[in-house]
């Protein structure tokens, strides 16, 4: 049985990013590479004595996952992982347990942090007769059961984000699509390639070839965020905080004032999910990192 993972005490922020060098990623594929395989980006050369402590705990998974595509923090702090062969829960010991019966390839996975509301996209698994691609599927019970909301046979979302009211996805071809009714109806958003999405109270955040960008008009348009770390993946917590991993494998978090704090060196990761300002999770197919 998956045990709850409890949050810790919030460390006091010790460093603010005053200047982060922005580089242009060599295409959206470069932004989605494993973090450990990238180079360049924000200036991470610092005085070691000024660094915050390594707020990270890592555990090896008892059974490696198959092509990890996304993470979500559900109720009771359960960490859920979307993979090439379905959804899995990862407990604090590293044990992985299949959730539900679906073996779909979950290329896109998103949810409302600390809830059991999940959205996914991708391709049908061997046991499925659903159209390919899947379009948008929804689960209200933490991934135990799914139903299609829309776009079956039309769209494979590789990046998704939701705050419970707004749902934004990158369709991999034309740009962003936006829904305000849980994914039943969609309108066109900005024509921008996106590697990772997050939605907070102050806008929609996107990792793009031009760096971290923010939209204040529900993903209709975006502007580059100055003085942000060179993030390649981003996630929003339930309290409006943001977490990200930069191109050098360092984890960052941002409070509601959008002051960025360096948290820990993580290295190679494939997915990230924020719970709140105090806690986030990053993972490869073999290791789960608890951050904060």
C-alpha positions as a printed NumPy array, in Angstrom:
array([[  0.   ,   0.   ,   0.   ],
       [  1.29 ,   3.449,  -0.818],
       [  2.148,   5.353,   2.342],
       [  1.633,   9.126,   2.603],
       [  4.69 ,  11.314,   2.218],
       [  4.73 ,  14.168,   4.685],
       [  6.063,  17.614,   4.008],
       [  8.891,  19.113,   6.038],
       [  9.577,  22.524,   7.501],
       [ 10.039,  25.29 ,   4.984],
       [ 13.692,  26.287,   4.717],
       [ 14.286,  30.029,   4.726],
       [ 15.175,  31.246,   1.228],
       [ 18.876,  31.982,   1.14 ],
       [ 19.561,  33.134,  -2.408],
       [ 17.741,  35.179,  -5.044],
       [ 18.573,  35.044,  -8.686],
       [ 19.67 ,  38.573,  -9.606],
       [ 20.914,  37.725, -13.05 ],
       [ 20.529,  34.532, -15.088],
       [ 22.036,  34.277, -18.526],
       [ 19.373,  33.39 , -21.08 ],
       [ 20.406,  31.231, -23.993],
       [ 18.344,  30.137, -26.923],
       [ 17.693,  26.399, -26.879],
       [ 18.468,  24.719, -30.164],
       [ 14.849,  23.731, -30.754],
       [ 12.149,  22.238, -28.596],
       [ 13.777,  18.79 , -28.707],
       [ 16.791,  20.196, -26.917],
       [ 14.597,  21.518, -24.128],
       [ 13.116,  18.104, -23.55 ],
       [ 16.4  ,  16.23 , -23.303],
       [ 17.354,  14.727, -19.98 ],
       [ 18.614,  17.519, -17.784],
       [ 21.874,  15.736, -17.146],
       [ 22.618,  15.715, -20.876],
       [ 22.384,  19.491, -21.324],
       [ 24.993,  22.174, -20.853],
       [ 25.199,  25.958, -20.684],
       [ 22.365,  28.098, -19.346],
       [ 22.317,  30.01 , -16.09 ],
       [ 25.625,  30.76 , -14.387],
       [ 25.874,  28.066, -11.739],
       [ 29.472,  28.825, -10.764],
       [ 29.136,  30.059,  -7.187],
       [ 31.079,  30.255,  -3.967],
       [ 30.37 ,  26.883,  -2.344],
       [ 30.237,  28.511,   1.088],
       [ 27.264,  30.562,  -0.09 ],
       [ 25.27 ,  27.591,  -1.312],
       [ 22.182,  26.414,   0.606],
       [ 22.347,  22.884,   2.031],
       [ 21.463,  20.066,  -0.376],
       [ 17.729,  19.833,   0.354],
       [ 17.291,  16.531,  -1.432],
       [ 16.63 ,  12.903,  -0.559],
       [ 16.805,  10.199,  -3.205],
       [ 15.566,   6.616,  -3.34 ],
       [ 16.132,   3.908,  -5.933],
       [ 12.962,   2.409,  -7.363],
       [ 12.503,  -1.284,  -6.71 ],
       [ 11.468,  -1.794, -10.341],
       [ 12.48 ,   0.722, -13.032],
       [  9.654,   2.498, -14.833],
       [  9.302,   2.381, -18.603],
       [  9.949,   5.778, -20.249],
       [  8.843,   8.189, -17.544],
       [  6.796,  11.016, -19.09 ],
       [  5.33 ,  12.914, -16.135],
       [  4.743,  13.15 , -12.377],
       [  1.799,  14.267, -10.27 ],
       [  1.396,  14.724,  -6.497],
       [ -2.078,  13.494,  -5.572],
       [ -3.974,  13.422,  -2.267],
       [ -2.139,  12.002,   0.749],
       [  1.089,  13.107,  -0.983],
       [  0.98 ,  10.093,  -3.276],
       [  3.463,  10.454,  -6.136],
       [  2.066,   9.242,  -9.465],
       [  4.184,   8.617, -12.557],
       [  2.961,   8.513, -16.142],
       [  4.916,   6.005, -18.223],
       [  5.036,   4.237, -21.575],
       [  2.927,   1.434, -20.079],
       [  0.442,   3.247, -17.825],
       [  0.274,   5.   , -14.459],
       [  2.287,   3.975, -11.388],
       [  2.465,   5.114,  -7.78 ],
       [  5.864,   5.438,  -6.108],
       [  6.022,   5.105,  -2.328],
       [  8.784,   6.474,  -0.039],
       [ 10.694,   3.189,  -0.146],
       [ 10.887,   3.28 ,  -3.933],
       [  8.3  ,   0.574,  -4.492],
       [  6.328,   1.089,  -7.709],
       [  2.723,  -0.105,  -7.983],
       [  0.483,   0.045, -11.048],
       [ -2.564,   2.291, -10.636],
       [ -5.688,   1.058, -12.405],
       [ -5.741,  -1.283, -15.383],
       [ -4.821,   1.031, -18.256],
       [ -1.581,   0.303, -20.113],
       [ -1.798,   3.396, -22.319],
       [  1.358,   5.278, -23.285],
       [  0.901,   8.469, -21.241],
       [  2.963,  10.916, -23.261],
       [  1.351,  13.834, -21.426],
       [  0.344,  13.831, -17.755],
       [ -0.873,  16.723, -15.605],
       [ -3.103,  17.313, -12.633],
       [ -4.212,  19.755,  -9.999],
       [ -1.568,  19.51 ,  -7.272],
       [ -2.575,  17.621,  -4.109],
       [ -5.834,  16.425,  -5.686],
       [ -6.875,  13.245,  -7.513],
       [ -7.833,  15.166, -10.674],
       [ -5.621,  14.015, -13.543],
       [ -5.396,  14.635, -17.282],
       [ -3.448,  12.551, -19.771],
       [ -2.763,  12.17 , -23.454],
       [ -0.723,   9.856, -25.627],
       [ -1.332,   6.581, -27.414],
       [ -3.487,   3.52 , -26.657],
       [ -1.768,   0.56 , -25.031],
       [ -1.931,  -3.075, -26.203],
       [ -5.152,  -3.74 , -24.271],
       [ -6.953,  -0.618, -25.554],
       [ -9.265,  -0.2  , -28.537],
       [ -9.276,   3.608, -28.255],
       [ -8.409,   5.774, -31.276],
       [ -4.79 ,   6.793, -31.771],
       [ -3.844,   9.36 , -30.529],
       [ -5.885,   9.39 , -27.338],
       [ -6.778,  13.078, -27.29 ],
       [ -7.533,  14.221, -23.746],
       [ -8.431,  11.705, -21.042],
       [ -9.512,  12.613, -17.518],
       [ -9.487,  10.806, -14.169],
       [-11.231,  11.983, -11.004],
       [ -9.945,   9.143,  -8.822],
       [ -6.191,   9.434,  -9.032],
       [ -5.821,   7.454, -12.241],
       [ -7.697,   4.317, -11.259],
       [-10.236,   4.947, -14.029],
       [-10.17 ,   7.206, -17.099],
       [-12.657,   8.579, -19.593],
       [-12.149,  10.549, -22.776],
       [-13.114,  14.218, -22.7  ],
       [-12.256,  15.25 , -26.244],
       [ -9.981,  15.159, -29.32 ],
       [ -9.749,  11.347, -29.549],
       [ -7.929,  10.418, -32.729],
       [ -6.83 ,  14.042, -33.225],
       [ -4.285,  15.29 , -30.679],
       [ -1.375,  13.91 , -28.678],
       [ -0.578,  16.478, -25.967],
       [  3.053,  16.163, -24.864],
       [  2.761,  19.085, -22.42 ],
       [ -0.284,  19.706, -20.237],
       [ -1.11 ,  21.896, -17.231],
       [ -4.233,  22.618, -15.19 ],
       [ -5.151,  24.611, -12.11 ],
       [ -8.678,  23.202, -11.89 ],
       [-10.248,  25.993, -13.926],
       [ -7.93 ,  26.445, -16.893],
       [ -6.424,  23.62 , -18.955],
       [ -3.614,  24.278, -21.446],
       [ -1.891,  21.79 , -23.721],
       [  0.782,  21.853, -26.425],
       [ -0.432,  19.859, -29.405],
       [  3.046,  19.372, -30.862],
       [  2.103,  20.931, -34.207],
       [  0.276,  24.263, -34.189],
       [  0.925,  25.497, -30.67 ],
       [ -1.212,  25.72 , -27.544],
       [ -4.834,  24.791, -27.054],
       [ -6.874,  26.198, -24.169],
       [ -9.966,  24.885, -22.387],
       [-12.016,  26.507, -19.634],
       [-14.478,  23.638, -19.184],
       [-12.222,  20.771, -18.177],
       [-11.193,  19.782, -21.682],
       [-14.528,  19.446, -23.481],
       [-14.125,  22.497, -25.716],
       [-10.908,  24.115, -26.903],
       [ -9.753,  27.393, -28.395],
       [ -6.435,  28.219, -30.024],
       [ -3.729,  29.725, -27.818],
       [ -0.328,  31.132, -28.707],
       [  1.593,  29.534, -31.569],
       [  4.662,  28.781, -29.494],
       [  6.535,  25.472, -29.078],
       [  6.524,  24.404, -25.445],
       [  8.536,  21.781, -23.573],
       [  6.841,  22.216, -20.179],
       [  3.797,  24.076, -18.81 ],
       [  2.576,  25.261, -15.402],
       [ -0.416,  27.329, -14.291],
       [ -0.331,  29.561, -11.202],
       [ -2.47 ,  32.444,  -9.985],
       [ -0.242,  34.948, -11.786],
       [ -0.418,  33.321, -15.195],
       [  0.489,  30.433, -17.448],
       [  4.205,  29.607, -17.444],
       [  5.975,  27.888, -20.316],
       [  9.459,  26.6  , -21.082],
       [ 10.148,  27.554, -24.701],
       [ 13.156,  27.725, -27.049],
       [ 13.52 ,  31.37 , -25.99 ],
       [ 13.555,  30.55 , -22.28 ],
       [ 10.947,  30.784, -19.54 ],
       [  7.878,  32.752, -20.634],
       [  4.65 ,  33.844, -18.915],
       [  1.17 ,  34.595, -20.181],
       [ -1.3  ,  36.811, -18.326],
       [ -4.086,  36.333, -20.889],
       [ -4.806,  32.611, -20.554],
       [ -2.067,  31.481, -22.968],
       [ -3.126,  33.785, -25.823],
       [  0.299,  35.481, -25.793],
       [  3.586,  35.11 , -23.896],
       [  6.524,  37.269, -22.87 ],
       [ 10.018,  36.187, -21.814],
       [ 10.585,  36.351, -18.044],
       [ 13.694,  38.363, -17.221],
       [ 16.128,  37.208, -14.511],
       [ 14.755,  33.665, -14.4  ],
       [ 16.898,  30.522, -14.231],
       [ 17.487,  28.673, -17.493],
       [ 14.768,  26.112, -16.814],
       [ 14.022,  23.096, -18.993],
       [ 11.086,  21.801, -16.932],
       [  8.625,  23.552, -14.61 ],
       [  5.73 ,  22.704, -12.268],
       [  3.277,  24.682, -10.118],
       [  2.375,  23.848,  -6.516],
       [ -1.043,  24.026,  -4.899],
       [ -0.091,  27.308,  -3.177],
       [  0.982,  29.08 ,  -6.382],
       [  4.685,  28.37 ,  -5.974],
       [  6.77 ,  27.311,  -8.941],
       [  9.523,  24.707,  -9.14 ],
       [ 11.9  ,  24.092, -12.006],
       [ 15.031,  22.227, -13.062],
       [ 17.62 ,  24.133, -15.057],
       [ 19.817,  22.984, -17.923],
       [ 22.625,  22.164, -15.489],
       [ 20.485,  19.852, -13.339],
       [ 19.85 ,  22.286, -10.454],
       [ 16.427,  22.547,  -8.801],
       [ 14.937,  26.009,  -8.185],
       [ 11.765,  27.234,  -6.522],
       [  9.895,  30.515,  -6.561],
       [  7.667,  32.03 ,  -3.916],
       [  4.605,  34.155,  -4.66 ],
       [  6.829,  37.204,  -5.092],
       [  8.61 ,  35.249,  -7.836],
       [ 11.926,  35.352,  -6.059],
       [ 13.891,  32.317,  -7.26 ],
       [ 15.85 ,  30.213,  -4.785],
       [ 18.398,  27.545,  -5.655],
       [ 17.472,  24.359,  -3.765],
       [ 19.775,  21.48 ,  -4.725],
       [ 21.789,  19.851,  -7.477],
       [ 19.606,  17.064,  -8.845],
       [ 21.309,  15.969, -12.04 ],
       [ 19.577,  13.873, -14.657],
       [ 15.776,  13.934, -14.396],
       [ 12.883,  13.18 , -16.711],
       [  9.895,  14.614, -14.82 ],
       [  8.998,  17.102, -12.066],
       [  5.921,  17.685,  -9.905],
       [  5.482,  20.408,  -7.285],
       [  3.271,  19.933,  -4.253],
       [  3.786,  23.368,  -2.682],
       [  6.657,  25.713,  -1.859],
       [  8.039,  23.271,   0.694],
       [  8.058,  20.114,  -1.391],
       [  8.477,  18.86 ,  -4.94 ],
       [  9.482,  15.605,  -6.574],
       [ 11.746,  14.914,  -9.536],
       [ 12.461,  11.533, -11.067],
       [ 14.17 ,   9.426, -13.638],
       [ 12.834,   6.   , -14.547],
       [ 15.001,   4.579, -11.73 ],
       [ 15.264,   7.222,  -8.999],
       [ 12.782,   9.428,  -7.119],
       [ 14.145,  12.671,  -5.643],
       [ 12.316,  14.471,  -2.828],
       [ 13.142,  18.181,  -2.902],
       [ 12.691,  20.811,  -0.211]])
